Amino acid sequence: MFDTVYGIILIVTEDQVFRDHKTVIEKWLVNTPVDEPVNKVKTILRRVFGEDAICKKTGDSHQLRVKHPLLKDVPGFDPYGYLSIPVHKGQRVKGIYLKRIAHAAMIIYEANQEEKG
């Protein structure tokens, strides 16, 4: 995974990415805010699910969709690994969906840890 800072490309491992956003994800799990700006949510989605994680969906600008193979067959998620996130008035994501994103992030992180361990 790559990240850019002032035009310099940095190679970032998945563990570093998760640690950088772990506080936000933990906040969403434990003390869920009422809502968050869509740009912040998109940043977290790209970091957790990958740079190209947000699926393009024609005709509906008020919904984000991400896909990850580890979410297949997990109760509460789409059977194909999709997670749909409604965007309120095209600007904010409500807390209940932030909690779902955080739950998905933890599933992915834990699966990656088991794979490494």
Backbone torsions as a table, in degrees:
resi	resn	phi	psi	omega
1	MET	NA	145.2	-177.7
2	PHE	-118.3	151.0	174.0
3	ASP	-137.3	150.2	179.1
4	THR	-119.3	137.3	175.6
5	VAL	-132.4	116.1	-179.1
6	TYR	52.0	42.0	176.6
7	GLY	80.1	-0.1	179.3
8	ILE	-98.7	129.1	179.5
9	ILE	-84.6	127.0	178.5
10	LEU	-112.9	139.2	174.2
11	ILE	-89.7	124.6	-174.5
12	VAL	-121.9	130.3	178.4
13	THR	-80.8	161.3	179.5
14	GLU	-61.2	-37.0	178.8
15	ASP	-63.2	-41.8	178.4
16	GLN	-63.8	-42.8	179.9
17	VAL	-61.6	-45.5	-179.2
18	PHE	-64.8	-41.9	179.0
19	ARG	-61.8	-40.2	-179.4
20	ASP	-62.2	-33.2	-176.8
21	HIS	-110.1	5.1	-177.9
22	LYS	-62.0	-38.6	-179.1
23	THR	-63.8	-39.6	178.1
24	VAL	-66.1	-45.4	-179.0
25	ILE	-63.8	-42.6	177.7
26	GLU	-62.9	-39.7	177.8
27	LYS	-61.0	-43.3	-179.9
28	TRP	-65.2	-30.5	179.2
29	LEU	-78.9	-46.9	-170.8
30	VAL	-88.7	-50.2	-175.4
31	ASN	-125.2	70.1	-171.8
32	THR	-62.4	125.7	176.3
33	PRO	-72.0	165.9	178.4
34	VAL	-62.5	-44.2	176.8
35	ASP	-163.2	170.3	179.0
36	GLU	-139.2	153.4	176.5
37	PRO	-63.5	143.7	-176.2
38	VAL	-61.4	-33.5	-180.0
39	ASN	-64.9	-38.7	177.1
40	LYS	-65.4	-42.4	179.5
41	VAL	-63.4	-42.8	178.8
42	LYS	-61.2	-39.4	178.4
43	THR	-61.8	-46.0	179.1
44	ILE	-63.8	-42.4	179.6
45	LEU	-60.4	-43.6	179.6
46	ARG	-64.8	-38.5	-179.2
47	ARG	-69.4	-40.8	-176.1
48	VAL	-82.0	-44.7	-173.5
49	PHE	-95.5	-12.4	-178.6
50	GLY	114.4	157.5	-174.3
51	GLU	-58.5	-37.5	-178.1
52	ASP	-101.0	28.3	-172.6
53	ALA	-71.6	-34.1	-175.5
54	ILE	-76.2	115.7	-178.0
55	CYS	-78.8	138.6	176.5
56	LYS	-77.5	128.6	179.3
57	LYS	-125.8	117.4	-175.4
58	THR	-71.8	140.9	172.8
59	GLY	81.0	-2.0	-177.9
60	ASP	-138.9	92.8	-178.3
61	SER	-82.7	-3.4	-177.4
62	HIS	-103.9	30.2	177.2
63	GLN	-151.3	135.8	174.2
64	LEU	-106.6	144.9	174.7
65	ARG	-133.2	133.7	174.7
66	VAL	-125.9	156.4	-179.2
67	LYS	-133.9	138.6	174.7
68	HIS	-149.2	132.8	-177.1
69	PRO	-62.6	-24.7	179.9
70	LEU	-72.3	-14.1	-179.7
71	LEU	-89.7	-5.9	177.4
72	LYS	-62.7	137.4	175.8
73	ASP	62.7	14.9	174.2
74	VAL	-88.9	127.5	-179.6
75	PRO	-54.2	133.2	179.5
76	GLY	95.0	-6.1	178.6
77	PHE	-120.2	162.0	179.0
78	ASP	-58.9	141.8	-178.5
79	PRO	-66.1	-11.7	179.4
80	TYR	-101.4	1.2	178.3
81	GLY	94.4	11.3	179.1
82	TYR	-88.9	147.0	172.6
83	LEU	-126.8	118.2	-180.0
84	SER	-99.0	134.1	-176.9
85	ILE	-127.9	108.7	177.0
86	PRO	-68.7	144.9	178.0
87	VAL	-114.0	118.2	-176.7
88	HIS	-72.3	118.0	-179.7
89	LYS	55.9	24.7	177.8
90	GLY	72.2	8.5	-173.4
91	GLN	-127.9	-28.5	-173.0
92	ARG	-135.1	150.6	176.4
93	VAL	-112.1	127.9	-176.5
94	LYS	-73.1	156.9	-175.0
95	GLY	-56.5	-38.2	-179.0
96	ILE	-61.1	-34.0	179.4
97	TYR	-80.7	-29.1	174.1
98	LEU	-62.9	-39.8	178.6
99	LYS	-64.3	-38.2	178.2
100	ARG	-66.1	-40.4	177.4
101	ILE	-62.2	-45.2	-179.5
102	ALA	-63.4	-40.3	178.5
103	HIS	-63.2	-44.0	177.7
104	ALA	-62.5	-41.2	179.5
105	ALA	-61.6	-40.4	179.2
106	MET	-67.2	-38.4	177.4
107	ILE	-61.0	-46.2	-179.3
108	ILE	-64.3	-46.7	-178.7
109	TYR	-62.5	-45.4	-179.1
110	GLU	-64.7	-39.4	177.6
111	ALA	-63.9	-40.0	177.9
112	ASN	-65.6	-36.7	178.6
113	GLN	-67.5	-40.8	178.2
114	GLU	-64.3	-37.5	179.2
115	GLU	-64.1	-39.9	-178.7
116	LYS	-75.2	-35.3	-173.7
117	GLY	-78.5	NA	NA
